[in-house]
Amino acid sequence: MSKLSRLSAENIEDDILRAHFFAIVMEYINRSGNTDLFEYTIRLDEVYRADLVSYRAYATVELDWLVSLVCDVDDPMNPLPVGQTIKLPPAAWVRRSMRQFMDEMGL
C-alpha cells in the first residue's frame, strides 16, 4: 500500500505516463468554455512556493505539482509568475481524472 497522497502525481511512477497525464490536465484547463475552473493570482510571497499556492488554493500542499504545471515551471528553483492569474481545476476533478488514467493504463 502506497503512503502517497491520492492527489500526488508520484502515484503515476512512469515519467512518460506522468507526462501524458499532465498533457491531459493541460488540455482540460485550456479547453474554452470550461466553467469548472477557478482563478488564483500568484502573490509575491509565493514566488518560489508552489506548495504555498497549493495550500492556499486547495487547502493541501499535495497539488504543488499542478501549480508548477499550470505556471509552466519545471524547476522549483525557477520563480512562479507573481501577479499572474492562473486557472486551476477542482481537486475532485484532478483525483477523478488521475484515478481514471491509472485504471486505463493498468497502474
C-alpha positions in Angstrom: 0.0 0.0 0.0 1.4 3.4 -1.0 1.8 6.1 1.5 1.4 8.7 -1.2 -1.5 11.1 -1.1 -4.3 10.3 -3.6 -3.5 13.7 -5.2 0.2 13.1 -5.7 1.5 13.0 -9.2 4.0 10.4 -8.0 1.2 7.9 -8.0 2.0 7.6 -11.7 5.5 6.3 -11.3 6.5 6.2 -15.0 7.8 9.6 -16.2 6.4 9.1 -19.7 2.9 8.2 -18.5 3.0 11.1 -16.0 3.9 13.5 -18.8 0.9 12.1 -20.8 -1.4 12.7 -17.7 0.0 16.2 -17.4 -0.9 16.8 -21.1 -4.5 15.7 -20.3 -4.7 18.1 -17.4 -3.4 21.0 -19.5 -5.9 20.1 -22.3 -8.7 20.3 -19.8 -7.5 23.6 -18.4 -7.0 25.2 -21.8 -10.4 24.0 -23.2 -12.5 27.0 -23.9 -15.8 27.5 -22.1 -14.7 25.4 -19.1 -16.7 26.7 -16.2 -15.3 24.3 -13.6 -12.0 26.1 -13.3 -11.3 28.7 -10.7 -8.8 31.6 -10.8 -5.9 32.2 -8.4 -3.4 35.1 -8.5 0.2 34.3 -7.6 1.3 36.5 -4.7 4.7 38.0 -4.0 5.4 35.7 -1.0 4.6 32.6 -3.2 7.3 33.3 -5.8 9.2 30.1 -5.0 6.5 28.3 -3.2 4.2 26.2 -5.4 3.3 24.3 -2.2 2.1 27.5 -0.6 -0.1 28.3 -3.6 -1.4 24.8 -3.5 -2.2 25.2 0.2 -4.0 28.5 -0.3 -5.9 27.4 -3.3 -6.8 23.8 -2.3 -6.0 23.6 1.5 -3.4 20.9 0.7 0.2 21.1 -0.4 -0.2 17.9 -2.4 -1.1 19.8 -5.6 2.1 21.8 -5.8 2.9 19.8 -9.0 -0.3 21.1 -10.5 0.6 24.7 -9.7 4.0 24.3 -11.3 2.5 22.6 -14.3 0.0 25.4 -14.9 2.6 28.1 -14.4 5.0 26.2 -16.8 7.7 26.0 -14.1 9.6 22.7 -14.3 12.3 23.5 -11.8 11.4 24.6 -8.2 14.4 27.0 -8.3 12.6 29.0 -11.0 10.1 31.6 -9.8 6.4 31.4 -10.3 4.9 34.3 -12.2 4.0 36.8 -9.5 0.8 38.8 -10.3 -0.3 36.3 -12.9 -3.8 34.9 -12.6 -3.9 31.2 -13.3 -6.8 28.9 -13.8 -7.0 25.7 -11.8 -9.3 22.7 -11.9 -11.1 21.5 -8.8 -9.2 18.9 -6.7 -12.1 16.4 -7.1 -11.6 16.6 -10.9 -7.8 16.1 -10.5 -8.3 13.0 -8.3 -11.0 11.5 -10.5 -9.0 12.1 -13.7 -5.9 10.6 -12.2 -7.8 7.5 -11.0 -9.4 7.1 -14.4 -6.0 7.5 -16.1 -4.3 5.0 -13.8 -7.1 2.5 -14.3 -7.0 2.9 -18.1 -3.2 2.4 -18.0 -3.4 -0.6 -15.7 -1.4 1.1 -12.9 
